Each structure stands twice: as structure tokens, then as C-alpha cells.
């Protein structure tokens, strides 16, 4: 049977879009999530693309529905999906700290860019290097 592109229930953080794409492509879901995050500052396409895929991709249990039924059902559940994801993030022990760090990093970047101290071409490679170092150090603890 040919693999189908569906939203994942097992690898779900918001709506299972990245997990479904990862399953379909045969890659780690973290890589797909990272790709979406990198698309946010690259013209801002990451968030709208995610929401479009969230609307048009069927969930694992809705695979037999027609495309119009899938879109209708996904639009109806959009608010509930976002609300439950935000609530899960709020209840995560490190959720507020992670959000705070992301906001601070983004704020510092935009401040330094507006003051002319950094260019966009240097920031993201450095940010990825620092994120990699952070993850390695955290893993070894």
C-alpha cells in the first residue's frame, strides 16, 4: 500500500502536521518541526503553511472521507485543536520557560538587527549552532 500523507496522532504537538509529514518522508519529526520554525523568519511562510496543511491534511481516522469533508471537519475542529495545544503547553513543566527564552531570543535579535549590530545572514547559523550546543550539553547532564 502506498503511504498516505495524514496528520499523525502519535507524533502530535499541535495538530500532527509535522509528525505526519515526517512519517510520510521517513525522517525524524524534530527535523520537520525545525524546518517550520526556520520558515517563520524566512518571509513568515511557516505559520500560514502549517495552518493550510492543518486544514487540508486528513487525520489518521478521517482518511476515507472526501477532501471537502476533511476540510470542513478540520475547520470545525481548528479552534479546539489550537486551544488544547495551548493548554498542553501551559501545563508542561518547562512550557513557560521555553516560551520566555524564545521570545527573549527573538526580541534580542530584532533589537540588534534594528540597531545595525547583526545581519540576518549571520544570526540564524549562529542560533542553530548555539541551539545544537545547548541540546548536547543538556543531553549529557
N, C-alpha and C positions, 0 to 999 in steps of 0.2 A: 504494500500500500504506500502511495506517495505521501510524504509528510505534508501536513496542512499547517498554515500559519494561524495559530489560535493564541488567545491570551492564556497565560499559564496560571493555574491555581496554586501550584506548589512553589513557584518562584515569583511570588507576588509581593510587591511593596505598596504600590498604589492600585493599579488595575491589572497587573500581569503582562503588560505590553512588552517590557524589556525581557522578562522571563520567557515569553512566547517567542520573541524574535531570536533569543539566544538558543532556545531548543530547536527552532527551525534551521538556524545557521550552524548549529553544532559547536557553539562557543560558550564560554563562561558568562552568565548573566551580568556579572560585575563589569565586564568589558562593554556590554551594550549600555548599561546604565552610565558608565563613564563617557561613552560616546554621546549620549543625550546631554549630559552635563556640559561637555565641551561644545556642543552646538548652541547652548544658551548664549554665551558671549559672542559667538560667531554669527552675528546677524540676528540673533534671537530666535532662530528657527526651531530649537529643541523643544520648547514648551508647546507651541502650536502643533508641531509634528506629532508629539506624544498624544495630545488630545484628539487629533484626527485619527490616529491609529487606535486609540481607545474607543472611538465611536464605530469605526468600520471593522475592526477585528472581532470575530466571534469568540466567546468564551468556550472552554472545552465542552461544556454541556449544551451549548447552542449551535454546534457545528452543522446540524441538519436543517436549520432554519434558512429561509431565503435571505439574501443580502438586505432587502428592505426591512424584513422583520428583525434582523440583527441590529441594524442601525437604530430602528425605533426602540428596541429593548435597551440598547446601550445608552441612548439619550435619556430614556426614562430613569435609568439607574446611575446616571452620571453624578448627580448631587450626592446620592447615598455613598457612592464609591469614594468620592473626594472627602466627604465628611468622616467616613470610617477610617480612611488613611490618615487624616489629620489627627484623629483621636488616638490611633495606634502610635503615632509619632509622639504625641503628648505624653502617653503612658510609658514610653520607652525610657529606661533609666538615664540614658545619655542623650535623649532626644533634644531637650532644650540646650544642652551644651554644644551639641553638633550644630544645631541651627545658629547659635550665637557665634561660633567660630566661623561658619560660612559667611554670615553677614559681616563680621568684622573683616575677614579677608577681602571680601568684595568691596567693602567700604574703603579700606586702605588702598586697594588697587585703583579704584576710581579717583580717590583723592590725589594719589601720587601721579596718576596719568594727567589729571587736570592741572596739576602744578608743574608738569613737564619733567618729572623725575624718572618716569618709566615710560617705555613704549609698549604697546600691546604685543609686539613681536617677541619681547623678552619675558613678559610676565607669565604666560601660560606654560612655556617649557620649564621655567623655574618653579612654578607652582606644582607641576607634575613631579618634578624631581623631589621637591620638599615633601609632597604627599607620599611618594614612594618610600623615602627615608623614614617618615613618620610611621607608616604601616609596618616597615621592617623592624623598627625599634619597638613598637607596640607588640608585635608578634613574638619577639624574643623575651618579653617580660614574663 
